[in-house]
Amino acid sequence: MCKQLIITHPGSAHFDEMTAISLILACNQDTVFSIERREPTQEEIMDKKVWVVDTGGSYDPARLNFDHHQDLDCPASFILVAQYLGLSDMLSTLSWWRFKDHVDRFGPVRSSKMFNAGDEMVNINPVENWFKDFFSRDPQGLAPQLRSYGLYIIDIARRLKDQIDFWKTCERVSIAGVSAMVGNTEDTTGLEEFRRMEDNPPEIVLSLTREGQGWRLFRYEGAPVDFTRISNSPDIAFAHKSGFLAKTVKRLDLKDLIPLVSKAVIRP
């Protein structure tokens, strides 16, 4: 089994280097890593077999150097490592990916304002803080958990990207002038991420209920749609009182479903 060294900075631990190292461990499961929190020597920075993460003043993937502090325009180290490992396209679908990069480079206050994430205090994560404290005290002891975390976010991102790619193939229709999308799936994972990528995202999504017997009718905030308007229809099993969601009794043909949904559209 191969053995390699990972060096990251001493002092306070951060989400950045911890996530970067997690990805390294996850993608090299046949390698035994030693993780050390200290400044690297010049020889280690030049050594192509030593990973130097978030320290050292050098971004040189060929030498496994992944620091970004020398250039404010350079993404955080976990982004650099993901690019090197060929994961960035997939992992960038994660909703927190850009936010965490921005926090590491520009701080939580500025980032919270930019991403409309609320007050800085809202974004305090006690589990993350515990994890970082553990990592600062015993990086080697945390290695199994770091590898598990890396595998977890890669798996989540892979499934998320698959779902986003699925939504891109779904049929788009207009229902009484309101844009809608039809997805033949019970899994609504990736809808929010997909909509954020779209210039003209659908206002209504018609997918299958988790029970698989009927349709799930969902409208997004701001759409002129109120599903309580069709709550008395014999085809409707449930309509939320706030009007954003309804479910049909059975899986109607689209030729019957679309006229039903059109009755929930609020016309000017």
C-alpha positions as protocol buffer text, in pm:
chain_id: "A"
residue {
  index: 1
  type: MET
  ca { x: 0 y: 0 z: 0 }
}
residue {
  index: 2
  type: CYS
  ca { x: 125 y: 347 z: -97 }
}
residue {
  index: 3
  type: LYS
  ca { x: 214 y: 601 z: 175 }
}
residue {
  index: 4
  type: GLN
  ca { x: 199 y: 978 z: 135 }
}
residue {
  index: 5
  type: LEU
  ca { x: 224 y: 1291 z: 347 }
}
residue {
  index: 6
  type: ILE
  ca { x: -31 y: 1574 z: 362 }
}
residue {
  index: 7
  type: ILE
  ca { x: 79 y: 1903 z: 520 }
}
residue {
  index: 8
  type: THR
  ca { x: -160 y: 2182 z: 609 }
}
residue {
  index: 9
  type: HIS
  ca { x: -122 y: 2495 z: 818 }
}
residue {
  index: 10
  type: PRO
  ca { x: -103 y: 2501 z: 1198 }
}
residue {
  index: 11
  type: GLY
  ca { x: -325 y: 2713 z: 1423 }
}
residue {
  index: 12
  type: SER
  ca { x: -700 y: 2733 z: 1379 }
}
residue {
  index: 13
  type: ALA
  ca { x: -851 y: 2475 z: 1148 }
}
residue {
  index: 14
  type: HIS
  ca { x: -1094 y: 2579 z: 873 }
}
residue {
  index: 15
  type: PHE
  ca { x: -1359 y: 2422 z: 655 }
}
residue {
  index: 16
  type: ASP
  ca { x: -1136 y: 2485 z: 353 }
}
residue {
  index: 17
  type: GLU
  ca { x: -835 y: 2264 z: 421 }
}
residue {
  index: 18
  type: MET
  ca { x: -1042 y: 2007 z: 607 }
}
residue {
  index: 19
  type: THR
  ca { x: -1270 y: 1955 z: 305 }
}
residue {
  index: 20
  type: ALA
  ca { x: -975 y: 1956 z: 64 }
}
residue {
  index: 21
  type: ILE
  ca { x: -802 y: 1683 z: 262 }
}
residue {
  index: 22
  type: SER
  ca { x: -1127 y: 1485 z: 283 }
}
residue {
  index: 23
  type: LEU
  ca { x: -1145 y: 1478 z: -97 }
}
residue {
  index: 24
  type: ILE
  ca { x: -782 y: 1368 z: -124 }
}
residue {
  index: 25
  type: LEU
  ca { x: -844 y: 1082 z: 119 }
}
residue {
  index: 26
  type: ALA
  ca { x: -1169 y: 980 z: -54 }
}
residue {
  index: 27
  type: CYS
  ca { x: -1009 y: 964 z: -398 }
}
residue {
  index: 28
  type: ASN
  ca { x: -700 y: 773 z: -284 }
}
residue {
  index: 29
  type: GLN
  ca { x: -838 y: 486 z: -78 }
}
residue {
  index: 30
  type: ASP
  ca { x: -541 y: 263 z: -158 }
}
residue {
  index: 31
  type: THR
  ca { x: -305 y: 515 z: 4 }
}
residue {
  index: 32
  type: VAL
  ca { x: -213 y: 551 z: 371 }
}
residue {
  index: 33
  type: PHE
  ca { x: -176 y: 920 z: 453 }
}
residue {
  index: 34
  type: SER
  ca { x: 7 y: 1096 z: 733 }
}
residue {
  index: 35
  type: ILE
  ca { x: -156 y: 1433 z: 805 }
}
residue {
  index: 36
  type: GLU
  ca { x: 57 y: 1700 z: 970 }
}
residue {
  index: 37
  type: ARG
  ca { x: -47 y: 2052 z: 1069 }
}
residue {
  index: 38
  type: ARG
  ca { x: 265 y: 2266 z: 1035 }
}
residue {
  index: 39
  type: GLU
  ca { x: 444 y: 2486 z: 785 }
}
residue {
  index: 40
  type: PRO
  ca { x: 610 y: 2293 z: 501 }
}
residue {
  index: 41
  type: THR
  ca { x: 981 y: 2313 z: 423 }
}
residue {
  index: 42
  type: GLN
  ca { x: 1095 y: 2433 z: 82 }
}
residue {
  index: 43
  type: GLU
  ca { x: 1200 y: 2077 z: 2 }
}
residue {
  index: 44
  type: GLU
  ca { x: 848 y: 1953 z: 80 }
}
residue {
  index: 45
  type: ILE
  ca { x: 694 y: 2224 z: -137 }
}
residue {
  index: 46
  type: MET
  ca { x: 911 y: 2106 z: -428 }
}
residue {
  index: 47
  type: ASP
  ca { x: 847 y: 1735 z: -359 }
}
residue {
  index: 48
  type: LYS
  ca { x: 594 y: 1598 z: -611 }
}
residue {
  index: 49
  type: LYS
  ca { x: 485 y: 1327 z: -366 }
}
residue {
  index: 50
  type: VAL
  ca { x: 398 y: 1556 z: -74 }
}
residue {
  index: 51
  type: TRP
  ca { x: 54 y: 1723 z: -66 }
}
residue {
  index: 52
  type: VAL
  ca { x: 78 y: 2082 z: 63 }
}
residue {
  index: 53
  type: VAL
  ca { x: -273 y: 2214 z: 125 }
}
residue {
  index: 54
  type: ASP
  ca { x: -380 y: 2569 z: 215 }
}
residue {
  index: 55
  type: THR
  ca { x: -28 y: 2673 z: 309 }
}
residue {
  index: 56
  type: GLY
  ca { x: 314 y: 2716 z: 149 }
}
residue {
  index: 57
  type: GLY
  ca { x: 231 y: 3015 z: -75 }
}
residue {
  index: 58
  type: SER
  ca { x: 218 y: 2809 z: -394 }
}
residue {
  index: 59
  type: TYR
  ca { x: -51 y: 2681 z: -630 }
}
residue {
  index: 60
  type: ASP
  ca { x: 122 y: 2421 z: -844 }
}
residue {
  index: 61
  type: PRO
  ca { x: -88 y: 2108 z: -902 }
}
residue {
  index: 62
  type: ALA
  ca { x: 203 y: 1928 z: -1068 }
}
residue {
  index: 63
  type: ARG
  ca { x: 382 y: 1946 z: -731 }
}
residue {
  index: 64
  type: LEU
  ca { x: 63 y: 1886 z: -529 }
}
residue {
  index: 65
  type: ASN
  ca { x: 72 y: 2242 z: -397 }
}
residue {
  index: 66
  type: PHE
  ca { x: -276 y: 2381 z: -326 }
}
residue {
  index: 67
  type: ASP
  ca { x: -247 y: 2717 z: -153 }
}
residue {
  index: 68
  type: HIS
  ca { x: -454 y: 3020 z: -255 }
}
residue {
  index: 69
  type: HIS
  ca { x: -356 y: 3288 z: -4 }
}
residue {
  index: 70
  type: GLN
  ca { x: -106 y: 3448 z: -243 }
}
residue {
  index: 71
  type: ASP
  ca { x: -389 y: 3555 z: -478 }
}
residue {
  index: 72
  type: LEU
  ca { x: -733 y: 3676 z: -366 }
}
residue {
  index: 73
  type: ASP
  ca { x: -876 y: 3579 z: -705 }
}
residue {
  index: 74
  type: CYS
  ca { x: -761 y: 3221 z: -656 }
}
residue {
  index: 75
  type: PRO
  ca { x: -1040 y: 2991 z: -527 }
}
residue {
  index: 76
  type: ALA
  ca { x: -1020 y: 2827 z: -186 }
}
residue {
  index: 77
  type: SER
  ca { x: -802 y: 2519 z: -151 }
}
residue {
  index: 78
  type: PHE
  ca { x: -1093 y: 2273 z: -154 }
}
residue {
  index: 79
  type: ILE
  ca { x: -1192 y: 2412 z: -495 }
}
residue {
  index: 80
  type: LEU
  ca { x: -835 y: 2377 z: -624 }
}
residue {
  index: 81
  type: VAL
  ca { x: -809 y: 2018 z: -499 }
}
residue {
  index: 82
  type: ALA
  ca { x: -1148 y: 1930 z: -651 }
}
residue {
  index: 83
  type: GLN
  ca { x: -1031 y: 2066 z: -987 }
}
residue {
  index: 84
  type: TYR
  ca { x: -715 y: 1858 z: -969 }
}
residue {
  index: 85
  type: LEU
  ca { x: -912 y: 1544 z: -884 }
}
residue {
  index: 86
  type: GLY
  ca { x: -1156 y: 1602 z: -1171 }
}
residue {
  index: 87
  type: LEU
  ca { x: -1450 y: 1658 z: -936 }
}
residue {
  index: 88
  type: SER
  ca { x: -1523 y: 2029 z: -970 }
}
residue {
  index: 89
  type: ASP
  ca { x: -1796 y: 2001 z: -1236 }
}
residue {
  index: 90
  type: MET
  ca { x: -1990 y: 1758 z: -1020 }
}
residue {
  index: 91
  type: LEU
  ca { x: -1921 y: 1911 z: -679 }
}
residue {
  index: 92
  type: SER
  ca { x: -2004 y: 2264 z: -796 }
}
residue {
  index: 93
  type: THR
  ca { x: -2370 y: 2158 z: -812 }
}
residue {
  index: 94
  type: LEU
  ca { x: -2374 y: 2148 z: -430 }
}
residue {
  index: 95
  type: SER
  ca { x: -2570 y: 2447 z: -300 }
}
residue {
  index: 96
  type: TRP
  ca { x: -2300 y: 2546 z: -49 }
}
residue {
  index: 97
  type: TRP
  ca { x: -2000 y: 2512 z: -282 }
}
residue {
  index: 98
  type: ARG
  ca { x: -1965 y: 2875 z: -394 }
}
residue {
  index: 99
  type: PHE
  ca { x: -2076 y: 3016 z: -60 }
}
residue {
  index: 100
  type: LYS
  ca { x: -1808 y: 2828 z: 134 }
}
residue {
  index: 101
  type: ASP
  ca { x: -1543 y: 2934 z: -117 }
}
residue {
  index: 102
  type: HIS
  ca { x: -1647 y: 3297 z: -74 }
}
residue {
  index: 103
  type: VAL
  ca { x: -1652 y: 3270 z: 307 }
}
residue {
  index: 104
  type: ASP
  ca { x: -1296 y: 3138 z: 311 }
}
residue {
  index: 105
  type: ARG
  ca { x: -1166 y: 3418 z: 91 }
}
residue {
  index: 106
  type: PHE
  ca { x: -1375 y: 3719 z: 196 }
}
residue {
  index: 107
  type: GLY
  ca { x: -1516 y: 3631 z: 538 }
}
residue {
  index: 108
  type: PRO
  ca { x: -1863 y: 3538 z: 668 }
}
residue {
  index: 109
  type: VAL
  ca { x: -2010 y: 3890 z: 700 }
}
residue {
  index: 110
  type: ARG
  ca { x: -1944 y: 3995 z: 340 }
}
residue {
  index: 111
  type: SER
  ca { x: -2041 y: 3650 z: 211 }
}
residue {
  index: 112
  type: SER
  ca { x: -2369 y: 3640 z: 403 }
}
residue {
  index: 113
  type: LYS
  ca { x: -2468 y: 3972 z: 246 }
}
residue {
  index: 114
  type: MET
  ca { x: -2364 y: 3867 z: -104 }
}
residue {
  index: 115
  type: PHE
  ca { x: -2553 y: 3537 z: -92 }
}
residue {
  index: 116
  type: ASN
  ca { x: -2853 y: 3673 z: 102 }
}
residue {
  index: 117
  type: ALA
  ca { x: -2774 y: 3414 z: 367 }
}
residue {
  index: 118
  type: GLY
  ca { x: -2894 y: 3620 z: 661 }
}
residue {
  index: 119
  type: ASP
  ca { x: -2697 y: 3746 z: 956 }
}
residue {
  index: 120
  type: GLU
  ca { x: -2352 y: 3596 z: 1015 }
}
residue {
  index: 121
  type: MET
  ca { x: -2483 y: 3435 z: 1335 }
}
residue {
  index: 122
  type: VAL
  ca { x: -2739 y: 3237 z: 1137 }
}
residue {
  index: 123
  type: ASN
  ca { x: -2458 y: 3054 z: 956 }
}
residue {
  index: 124
  type: ILE
  ca { x: -2279 y: 2931 z: 1267 }
}
residue {
  index: 125
  type: ASN
  ca { x: -2269 y: 2551 z: 1250 }
}
residue {
  index: 126
  type: PRO
  ca { x: -2182 y: 2386 z: 1586 }
}
residue {
  index: 127
  type: VAL
  ca { x: -2120 y: 2045 z: 1425 }
}
residue {
  index: 128
  type: GLU
  ca { x: -1872 y: 2199 z: 1179 }
}
residue {
  index: 129
  type: ASN
  ca { x: -1703 y: 2387 z: 1463 }
}
residue {
  index: 130
  type: TRP
  ca { x: -1668 y: 2066 z: 1665 }
}
residue {
  index: 131
  type: PHE
  ca { x: -1524 y: 1890 z: 1361 }
}
residue {
  index: 132
  type: LYS
  ca { x: -1271 y: 2169 z: 1302 }
}
residue {
  index: 133
  type: ASP
  ca { x: -1167 y: 2170 z: 1667 }
}
residue {
  index: 134
  type: PHE
  ca { x: -1113 y: 1793 z: 1654 }
}
residue {
  index: 135
  type: PHE
  ca { x: -909 y: 1835 z: 1335 }
}
residue {
  index: 136
  type: SER
  ca { x: -692 y: 2108 z: 1487 }
}
residue {
  index: 137
  type: ARG
  ca { x: -606 y: 1886 z: 1785 }
}
residue {
  index: 138
  type: ASP
  ca { x: -572 y: 1545 z: 1618 }
}
residue {
  index: 139
  type: PRO
  ca { x: -571 y: 1551 z: 1235 }
}
residue {
  index: 140
  type: GLN
  ca { x: -441 y: 1196 z: 1207 }
}
residue {
  index: 141
  type: GLY
  ca { x: -699 y: 1061 z: 1448 }
}
residue {
  index: 142
  type: LEU
  ca { x: -975 y: 1218 z: 1240 }
}
residue {
  index: 143
  type: ALA
  ca { x: -851 y: 1068 z: 911 }
}
residue {
  index: 144
  type: PRO
  ca { x: -1115 y: 788 z: 890 }
}
residue {
  index: 145
  type: GLN
  ca { x: -1396 y: 1038 z: 945 }
}
residue {
  index: 146
  type: LEU
  ca { x: -1244 y: 1279 z: 695 }
}
residue {
  index: 147
  type: ARG
  ca { x: -1232 y: 1006 z: 430 }
}
residue {
  index: 148
  type: SER
  ca { x: -1593 y: 913 z: 508 }
}
residue {
  index: 149
  type: TYR
  ca { x: -1696 y: 1278 z: 478 }
}
residue {
  index: 150
  type: GLY
  ca { x: -1519 y: 1309 z: 144 }
}
residue {
  index: 151
  type: LEU
  ca { x: -1690 y: 999 z: 9 }
}
residue {
  index: 152
  type: TYR
  ca { x: -2022 y: 1130 z: 136 }
}
residue {
  index: 153
  type: ILE
  ca { x: -2009 y: 1467 z: -40 }
}
residue {
  index: 154
  type: ILE
  ca { x: -1885 y: 1304 z: -362 }
}
residue {
  index: 155
  type: ASP
  ca { x: -2177 y: 1060 z: -353 }
}
residue {
  index: 156
  type: ILE
  ca { x: -2428 y: 1337 z: -275 }
}
residue {
  index: 157
  type: ALA
  ca { x: -2292 y: 1553 z: -556 }
}
residue {
  index: 158
  type: ARG
  ca { x: -2296 y: 1265 z: -804 }
}
residue {
  index: 159
  type: ARG
  ca { x: -2660 y: 1191 z: -733 }
}
residue {
  index: 160
  type: LEU
  ca { x: -2746 y: 1561 z: -741 }
}
residue {
  index: 161
  type: LYS
  ca { x: -2579 y: 1612 z: -1077 }
}
residue {
  index: 162
  type: ASP
  ca { x: -2760 y: 1307 z: -1218 }
}
residue {
  index: 163
  type: GLN
  ca { x: -3090 y: 1457 z: -1106 }
}
residue {
  index: 164
  type: ILE
  ca { x: -3008 y: 1800 z: -1248 }
}
residue {
  index: 165
  type: ASP
  ca { x: -2919 y: 1636 z: -1579 }
}
residue {
  index: 166
  type: PHE
  ca { x: -3253 y: 1452 z: -1562 }
}
residue {
  index: 167
  type: TRP
  ca { x: -3450 y: 1775 z: -1508 }
}
residue {
  index: 168
  type: LYS
  ca { x: -3278 y: 1926 z: -1811 }
}
residue {
  index: 169
  type: THR
  ca { x: -3439 y: 1656 z: -2029 }
}
residue {
  index: 170
  type: CYS
  ca { x: -3793 y: 1699 z: -1894 }
}
residue {
  index: 171
  type: GLU
  ca { x: -4079 y: 1819 z: -2108 }
}
residue {
  index: 172
  type: ARG
  ca { x: -4167 y: 2188 z: -2079 }
}
residue {
  index: 173
  type: VAL
  ca { x: -4527 y: 2299 z: -2133 }
}
residue {
  index: 174
  type: SER
  ca { x: -4731 y: 2615 z: -2090 }
}
residue {
  index: 175
  type: ILE
  ca { x: -5040 y: 2583 z: -1871 }
}
residue {
  index: 176
  type: ALA
  ca { x: -5276 y: 2878 z: -1914 }
}
residue {
  index: 177
  type: GLY
  ca { x: -4972 y: 3095 z: -1983 }
}
residue {
  index: 178
  type: VAL
  ca { x: -4770 y: 2968 z: -1685 }
}
residue {
  index: 179
  type: SER
  ca { x: -4446 y: 2781 z: -1755 }
}
residue {
  index: 180
  type: ALA
  ca { x: -4447 y: 2422 z: -1630 }
}
residue {
  index: 181
  type: MET
  ca { x: -4224 y: 2116 z: -1639 }
}
residue {
  index: 182
  type: VAL
  ca { x: -4326 y: 1750 z: -1631 }
}
residue {
  index: 183
  type: GLY
  ca { x: -4095 y: 1505 z: -1458 }
}
residue {
  index: 184
  type: ASN
  ca { x: -4174 y: 1134 z: -1461 }
}
residue {
  index: 185
  type: THR
  ca { x: -4008 y: 1074 z: -1124 }
}
residue {
  index: 186
  type: GLU
  ca { x: -4087 y: 1059 z: -752 }
}
residue {
  index: 187
  type: ASP
  ca { x: -3747 y: 1211 z: -665 }
}
residue {
  index: 188
  type: THR
  ca { x: -3755 y: 1592 z: -650 }
}
residue {
  index: 189
  type: THR
  ca { x: -3384 y: 1615 z: -561 }
}
residue {
  index: 190
  type: GLY
  ca { x: -3201 y: 1882 z: -757 }
}
residue {
  index: 191
  type: LEU
  ca { x: -3504 y: 2092 z: -851 }
}
residue {
  index: 192
  type: GLU
  ca { x: -3387 y: 2399 z: -662 }
}
residue {
  index: 193
  type: GLU
  ca { x: -3034 y: 2371 z: -803 }
}
residue {
  index: 194
  type: PHE
  ca { x: -3172 y: 2315 z: -1154 }
}
residue {
  index: 195
  type: ARG
  ca { x: -3398 y: 2620 z: -1132 }
}
residue {
  index: 196
  type: ARG
  ca { x: -3110 y: 2841 z: -1016 }
}
residue {
  index: 197
  type: MET
  ca { x: -2921 y: 2745 z: -1333 }
}
residue {
  index: 198
  type: GLU
  ca { x: -3209 y: 2831 z: -1564 }
}
residue {
  index: 199
  type: ASP
  ca { x: -3269 y: 3172 z: -1720 }
}
residue {
  index: 200
  type: ASN
  ca { x: -3642 y: 3096 z: -1737 }
}
residue {
  index: 201
  type: PRO
  ca { x: -3713 y: 2835 z: -1468 }
}
residue {
  index: 202
  type: PRO
  ca { x: -4052 y: 2663 z: -1461 }
}
residue {
  index: 203
  type: GLU
  ca { x: -4311 y: 2807 z: -1225 }
}
residue {
  index: 204
  type: ILE
  ca { x: -4496 y: 2477 z: -1190 }
}
residue {
  index: 205
  type: VAL
  ca { x: -4345 y: 2130 z: -1161 }
}
residue {
  index: 206
  type: LEU
  ca { x: -4557 y: 1822 z: -1218 }
}
residue {
  index: 207
  type: SER
  ca { x: -4388 y: 1508 z: -1082 }
}
residue {
  index: 208
  type: LEU
  ca { x: -4501 y: 1179 z: -933 }
}
residue {
  index: 209
  type: THR
  ca { x: -4608 y: 1138 z: -573 }
}
residue {
  index: 210
  type: ARG
  ca { x: -4379 y: 935 z: -350 }
}
residue {
  index: 211
  type: GLU
  ca { x: -4645 y: 666 z: -337 }
}
residue {
  index: 212
  type: GLY
  ca { x: -4621 y: 656 z: -717 }
}
residue {
  index: 213
  type: GLN
  ca { x: -4997 y: 647 z: -767 }
}
residue {
  index: 214
  type: GLY
  ca { x: -5065 y: 1007 z: -861 }
}
residue {
  index: 215
  type: TRP
  ca { x: -4916 y: 1341 z: -962 }
}
residue {
  index: 216
  type: ARG
  ca { x: -4752 y: 1593 z: -730 }
}
residue {
  index: 217
  type: LEU
  ca { x: -4846 y: 1945 z: -838 }
}
residue {
  index: 218
  type: PHE
  ca { x: -4610 y: 2213 z: -708 }
}
residue {
  index: 219
  type: ARG
  ca { x: -4589 y: 2585 z: -777 }
}
residue {
  index: 220
  type: TYR
  ca { x: -4304 y: 2815 z: -684 }
}
residue {
  index: 221
  type: GLU
  ca { x: -4336 y: 3141 z: -493 }
}
residue {
  index: 222
  type: GLY
  ca { x: -4464 y: 3421 z: -712 }
}
residue {
  index: 223
  type: ALA
  ca { x: -4641 y: 3199 z: -964 }
}
residue {
  index: 224
  type: PRO
  ca { x: -5007 y: 3298 z: -1021 }
}
residue {
  index: 225
  type: VAL
  ca { x: -5130 y: 2957 z: -912 }
}
residue {
  index: 226
  type: ASP
  ca { x: -5347 y: 2846 z: -620 }
}
residue {
  index: 227
  type: PHE
  ca { x: -5415 y: 2474 z: -599 }
}
residue {
  index: 228
  type: THR
  ca { x: -5693 y: 2523 z: -345 }
}
residue {
  index: 229
  type: ARG
  ca { x: -5898 y: 2633 z: -647 }
}
residue {
  index: 230
  type: ILE
  ca { x: -5914 y: 2269 z: -757 }
}
residue {
  index: 231
  type: SER
  ca { x: -5931 y: 2110 z: -411 }
}
residue {
  index: 232
  type: ASN
  ca { x: -6292 y: 2003 z: -463 }
}
residue {
  index: 233
  type: SER
  ca { x: -6217 y: 1815 z: -784 }
}
residue {
  index: 234
  type: PRO
  ca { x: -6268 y: 1438 z: -752 }
}
residue {
  index: 235
  type: ASP
  ca { x: -5925 y: 1395 z: -912 }
}
residue {
  index: 236
  type: ILE
  ca { x: -5751 y: 1576 z: -623 }
}
residue {
  index: 237
  type: ALA
  ca { x: -5652 y: 1371 z: -319 }
}
residue {
  index: 238
  type: PHE
  ca { x: -5497 y: 1661 z: -128 }
}
residue {
  index: 239
  type: ALA
  ca { x: -5445 y: 2035 z: -166 }
}
residue {
  index: 240
  type: HIS
  ca { x: -5239 y: 2234 z: 81 }
}
residue {
  index: 241
  type: LYS
  ca { x: -5432 y: 2521 z: 239 }
}
residue {
  index: 242
  type: SER
  ca { x: -5167 y: 2772 z: 131 }
}
residue {
  index: 243
  type: GLY
  ca { x: -5217 y: 2668 z: -230 }
}
residue {
  index: 244
  type: PHE
  ca { x: -4861 y: 2574 z: -327 }
}
residue {
  index: 245
  type: LEU
  ca { x: -4907 y: 2197 z: -342 }
}
residue {
  index: 246
  type: ALA
  ca { x: -5163 y: 1939 z: -447 }
}
residue {
  index: 247
  type: LYS
  ca { x: -5172 y: 1568 z: -524 }
}
residue {
  index: 248
  type: THR
  ca { x: -5395 y: 1376 z: -758 }
}
residue {
  index: 249
  type: VAL
  ca { x: -5574 y: 1053 z: -671 }
}
residue {
  index: 250
  type: LYS
  ca { x: -5422 y: 868 z: -964 }
}
residue {
  index: 251
  type: ARG
  ca { x: -5178 y: 922 z: -1247 }
}
residue {
  index: 252
  type: LEU
  ca { x: -5388 y: 1106 z: -1502 }
}
residue {
  index: 253
  type: ASP
  ca { x: -5290 y: 1132 z: -1866 }
}
residue {
  index: 254
  type: LEU
  ca { x: -5133 y: 1467 z: -1946 }
}
residue {
  index: 255
  type: LYS
  ca { x: -5426 y: 1550 z: -2172 }
}
residue {
  index: 256
  type: ASP
  ca { x: -5645 y: 1538 z: -1860 }
}
residue {
  index: 257
  type: LEU
  ca { x: -5391 y: 1669 z: -1609 }
}
residue {
  index: 258
  type: ILE
  ca { x: -5304 y: 1993 z: -1787 }
}
residue {
  index: 259
  type: PRO
  ca { x: -5666 y: 2117 z: -1813 }
}
residue {
  index: 260
  type: LEU
  ca { x: -5708 y: 2034 z: -1443 }
}
residue {
  index: 261
  type: VAL
  ca { x: -5399 y: 2232 z: -1343 }
}
residue {
  index: 262
  type: SER
  ca { x: -5505 y: 2522 z: -1564 }
}
residue {
  index: 263
  type: LYS
  ca { x: -5808 y: 2572 z: -1339 }
}
residue {
  index: 264
  type: ALA
  ca { x: -5568 y: 2658 z: -1054 }
}
residue {
  index: 265
  type: VAL
  ca { x: -5410 y: 2942 z: -1253 }
}
residue {
  index: 266
  type: ILE
  ca { x: -5516 y: 3285 z: -1134 }
}
residue {
  index: 267
  type: ARG
  ca { x: -5591 y: 3489 z: -1444 }
}
residue {
  index: 268
  type: PRO
  ca { x: -5561 y: 3868 z: -1433 }
}
